[in-house]
């Protein structure tokens, strides 16, 4: 047990240059994104035409946002759109198609939307909708500052199992 904890701590310290705090929110409810400048990766299961909604706390600077799918046949066939609304109406987040390998999780992804939130005094609503393809594992990344809490580091002990379940569609 001590070895696993030490390995998780070492992995977290080595991984902070490219890792996001991994979160697995429950389906069907809006996700509250507190401290949005701190990098977080929300691993969700997209279903065709069902939206994931993220309520993002106000920010005083631009904050990057990315939407990724697994780089497999289902992910390449999926079409995902994302919009952000900070009170002035929804604005699309730019659609892209960029391969991305994440060393921390050892997963191959495709970035399908990339953009950001502008500074805002209002709560912003980020909506991610899969418009085509079968349901796919999707990752929504908000923020860019790398900070890990003790709970984040301890959560790494269970991360491989959680990522396996996420890839399998829960």
Order of alpha helices (4+ residues) and beta strands (2+ residues): alpha-beta-beta-beta-beta-beta-alpha-beta-beta-beta-beta-beta-beta-alpha-alpha
